[in-house]
Amino acid sequence: MYRRFLNNNDYLGLITPEALAQLTRGNEERFLQAEESAEMSLVERLSENYEIEQELARGKYIATYDRCITYPVGVHIYFDGQIHEVIRSVSGYKAPANEPLWAENPFRNQEQPELKPYSQFRTYYPGDEVLYNNMVYTCRREHGYKFKEIRIPGVEGWSKVEVQGWQPTTYTLWDAVIYNGTFYTLMTDAGFDNNLSPDKSDCWGEIADYDSEYNAYELSGHDYVIYGGEVFVPEMDVNADIPAPGVNLALHDPRNYNLKKHMLRLAVYELTKLIAPNNVSVVRLRDYEDSMKWLNDAAKLRLNPQIPRKLARDKQPVMDWQMATFQTNYDPYKNPWLT
């Protein structure tokens, strides 16, 4: 599926929301068609001399905020429809696990080229190997982003609680038991009668199932949950951090301004063509021509598009054979083969 470099809000800096709605007619596929065509114009003209693919990737791989993902400092995410930079690490929630999903493999050679670093956006299957914190881990059960089950190697936020069947005996506060297939914990010892079963005594409370949407689990030592038919208790902060601009997020757009500007112009022109190919406004046509001229000048090195140059094996910028062989004057407008 095509990954977008632009987003819908970008268009509002060039056209009104009403005009944008008329161009798309509520069909999000029109954005993809127009932006893909605009991107091809950029890549065709700039890929020979510039790292255009890397610059486009800066915008294409900005993820939308997801509570199950942990974001390190410096990455960019979409939050409330705007691009933010993470200025403090934003932790995702951590669900219990009935069994470890990763196994350390200390004897595996870390220098093997097929080893890939662990990514929270990948999906893993039994036997897959990853490199994380200079350790090699082997996947034991399928999980990952597509399963909505993120398991970072070596991170276990919950500990399993051994639960025995209820017996008419003495219990201490917060002991956990199972009775008739239901888990209970002793919530108060005031008026406790050990002969009353948990379902008939107000001293016992039923343990609830784990809920990933609940974000207030406490490190009290008795905040029990049920997951996969077993009882767990948090042993670290397992809640997701609350993203907040000014606290752990800051508005910042890492995309190349020139690419954004000209790709937007080309995309709007393509959207207009989809609606009325024989009735493109003068403004859109002029923007299109200006952007195409900019692309051609950048491709011929007549201007600096603020995009990193591609490097050859000698670590020098790549130059086409005409310039490398016949250039006699550093003024590009005096070299006829560039026109």
JOBELWO-V407251 format. One record per residue. N is the residue number from 1. RES is the residue in one letter. OMEGA is omega in whole degrees, 0 to 359 (999 if undefined). NEAR is the number of other C-alpha atoms within 12 Angstrom. Layout:
N|RES|OMEGA|NEAR ; N|RES|OMEGA|NEAR
//
This chain:
1|M|182|8 ; 2|Y|176|17 ; 3|R|184|20 ; 4|R|172|32 ; 5|F|178|39 ; 6|L|170|43 ; 7|N|186|29 ; 8|N|181|27 ; 9|N|180|20 ; 10|D|184|30 ; 11|Y|184|30 ; 12|L|174|18 ; 13|G|182|18 ; 14|L|179|25 ; 15|I|181|24 ; 16|T|177|16 ; 17|P|180|18 ; 18|E|179|14 ; 19|A|178|19 ; 20|L|179|28 ; 21|A|178|21 ; 22|Q|181|19 ; 23|L|184|30 ; 24|T|182|28 ; 25|R|180|18 ; 26|G|182|15 ; 27|N|181|16 ; 28|E|180|18 ; 29|E|180|18 ; 30|R|176|28 ; 31|F|182|38 ; 32|L|180|25 ; 33|Q|183|27 ; 34|A|183|33 ; 35|E|177|37 ; 36|E|178|29 ; 37|S|178|27 ; 38|A|179|35 ; 39|E|179|37 ; 40|M|177|22 ; 41|S|179|30 ; 42|L|185|40 ; 43|V|182|26 ; 44|E|185|20 ; 45|R|187|26 ; 46|L|187|35 ; 47|S|183|28 ; 48|E|186|25 ; 49|N|186|30 ; 50|Y|177|32 ; 51|E|185|28 ; 52|I|182|33 ; 53|E|179|28 ; 54|Q|180|22 ; 55|E|177|30 ; 56|L|181|35 ; 57|A|178|22 ; 58|R|180|28 ; 59|G|184|31 ; 60|K|185|29 ; 61|Y|169|24 ; 62|I|186|33 ; 63|A|172|30 ; 64|T|183|24 ; 65|Y|179|30 ; 66|D|185|28 ; 67|R|182|31 ; 68|C|183|32 ; 69|I|172|32 ; 70|T|184|32 ; 71|Y|178|35 ; 72|P|179|19 ; 73|V|175|18 ; 74|G|179|21 ; 75|V|180|30 ; 76|H|180|33 ; 77|I|170|38 ; 78|Y|177|31 ; 79|F|184|25 ; 80|D|176|16 ; 81|G|181|16 ; 82|Q|181|25 ; 83|I|178|32 ; 84|H|171|33 ; 85|E|178|34 ; 86|V|181|34 ; 87|I|168|23 ; 88|R|182|24 ; 89|S|179|23 ; 90|V|183|31 ; 91|S|172|27 ; 92|G|179|32 ; 93|Y|181|37 ; 94|K|181|36 ; 95|A|175|41 ; 96|P|178|37 ; 97|A|181|31 ; 98|N|177|20 ; 99|E|178|20 ; 100|P|181|25 ; 101|L|176|30 ; 102|W|176|34 ; 103|A|178|28 ; 104|E|179|24 ; 105|N|188|23 ; 106|P|183|15 ; 107|F|179|12 ; 108|R|179|19 ; 109|N|183|17 ; 110|Q|184|21 ; 111|E|181|15 ; 112|Q|185|13 ; 113|P|182|11 ; 114|E|178|14 ; 115|L|179|20 ; 116|K|177|21 ; 117|P|179|25 ; 118|Y|177|29 ; 119|S|178|22 ; 120|Q|182|29 ; 121|F|177|26 ; 122|R|176|23 ; 123|T|187|24 ; 124|Y|181|32 ; 125|Y|184|20 ; 126|P|180|18 ; 127|G|178|19 ; 128|D|180|27 ; 129|E|179|34 ; 130|V|175|38 ; 131|L|181|31 ; 132|Y|182|25 ; 133|N|178|15 ; 134|N|175|20 ; 135|M|178|25 ; 136|V|179|30 ; 137|Y|177|34 ; 138|T|181|32 ; 139|C|181|29 ; 140|R|179|23 ; 141|R|183|23 ; 142|E|178|23 ; 143|H|177|28 ; 144|G|188|28 ; 145|Y|182|22 ; 146|K|178|15 ; 147|F|185|17 ; 148|K|180|23 ; 149|E|182|28 ; 150|I|180|35 ; 151|R|179|39 ; 152|I|182|39 ; 153|P|176|32 ; 154|G|181|23 ; 155|V|177|27 ; 156|E|185|27 ; 157|G|184|29 ; 158|W|172|35 ; 159|S|183|30 ; 160|K|181|27 ; 161|V|177|29 ; 162|E|185|17 ; 163|V|178|25 ; 164|Q|176|20 ; 165|G|182|20 ; 166|W|175|27 ; 167|Q|178|19 ; 168|P|183|15 ; 169|T|182|16 ; 170|T|177|15 ; 171|Y|176|26 ; 172|T|184|19 ; 173|L|178|20 ; 174|W|170|26 ; 175|D|180|33 ; 176|A|180|37 ; 177|V|173|35 ; 178|I|181|29 ; 179|Y|182|24 ; 180|N|176|15 ; 181|G|180|18 ; 182|T|180|26 ; 183|F|179|34 ; 184|Y|171|39 ; 185|T|182|38 ; 186|L|187|34 ; 187|M|177|26 ; 188|T|178|19 ; 189|D|178|20 ; 190|A|181|14 ; 191|G|182|14 ; 192|F|177|23 ; 193|D|185|22 ; 194|N|177|22 ; 195|N|178|17 ; 196|L|179|20 ; 197|S|184|26 ; 198|P|182|35 ; 199|D|180|22 ; 200|K|182|16 ; 201|S|177|22 ; 202|D|180|21 ; 203|C|181|27 ; 204|W|176|34 ; 205|G|181|30 ; 206|E|180|30 ; 207|I|184|32 ; 208|A|175|22 ; 209|D|177|24 ; 210|Y|180|30 ; 211|D|182|20 ; 212|S|179|24 ; 213|E|178|18 ; 214|Y|189|18 ; 215|N|181|21 ; 216|A|176|19 ; 217|Y|187|30 ; 218|E|176|20 ; 219|L|183|19 ; 220|S|183|14 ; 221|G|180|22 ; 222|H|176|27 ; 223|D|188|34 ; 224|Y|171|39 ; 225|V|176|35 ; 226|I|179|34 ; 227|Y|180|25 ; 228|G|178|16 ; 229|G|179|22 ; 230|E|183|31 ; 231|V|180|35 ; 232|F|176|36 ; 233|V|181|36 ; 234|P|174|31 ; 235|E|173|25 ; 236|M|179|22 ; 237|D|184|25 ; 238|V|181|34 ; 239|N|176|31 ; 240|A|175|28 ; 241|D|179|27 ; 242|I|178|25 ; 243|P|182|29 ; 244|A|176|20 ; 245|P|182|22 ; 246|G|179|15 ; 247|V|176|17 ; 248|N|178|26 ; 249|L|174|31 ; 250|A|178|25 ; 251|L|178|24 ; 252|H|180|23 ; 253|D|183|25 ; 254|P|185|30 ; 255|R|177|30 ; 256|N|185|27 ; 257|Y|180|21 ; 258|N|178|24 ; 259|L|180|39 ; 260|K|182|34 ; 261|K|186|29 ; 262|H|176|35 ; 263|M|178|42 ; 264|L|179|39 ; 265|R|181|39 ; 266|L|181|40 ; 267|A|178|45 ; 268|V|177|46 ; 269|Y|179|41 ; 270|E|177|34 ; 271|L|179|38 ; 272|T|179|33 ; 273|K|180|24 ; 274|L|182|24 ; 275|I|184|22 ; 276|A|184|15 ; 277|P|181|15 ; 278|N|184|11 ; 279|N|179|14 ; 280|V|184|21 ; 281|S|180|19 ; 282|V|180|13 ; 283|V|181|17 ; 284|R|180|26 ; 285|L|179|23 ; 286|R|177|17 ; 287|D|180|25 ; 288|Y|181|30 ; 289|E|177|18 ; 290|D|180|20 ; 291|S|178|31 ; 292|M|176|27 ; 293|K|177|22 ; 294|W|179|29 ; 295|L|181|36 ; 296|N|178|25 ; 297|D|178|21 ; 298|A|180|32 ; 299|A|181|32 ; 300|K|176|30 ; 301|L|177|31 ; 302|R|178|20 ; 303|L|180|18 ; 304|N|182|19 ; 305|P|182|30 ; 306|Q|176|19 ; 307|I|180|27 ; 308|P|178|22 ; 309|R|173|26 ; 310|K|182|23 ; 311|L|176|16 ; 312|A|182|15 ; 313|R|179|8 ; 314|D|178|9 ; 315|K|176|10 ; 316|Q|179|13 ; 317|P|179|19 ; 318|V|176|23 ; 319|M|179|23 ; 320|D|190|20 ; 321|W|180|13 ; 322|Q|183|16 ; 323|M|183|21 ; 324|A|187|14 ; 325|T|191|11 ; 326|F|185|15 ; 327|Q|180|19 ; 328|T|182|15 ; 329|N|184|15 ; 330|Y|172|15 ; 331|D|186|15 ; 332|P|182|21 ; 333|Y|176|17 ; 334|K|177|13 ; 335|N|189|18 ; 336|P|182|16 ; 337|W|178|17 ; 338|L|183|23 ; 339|T|999|14
//
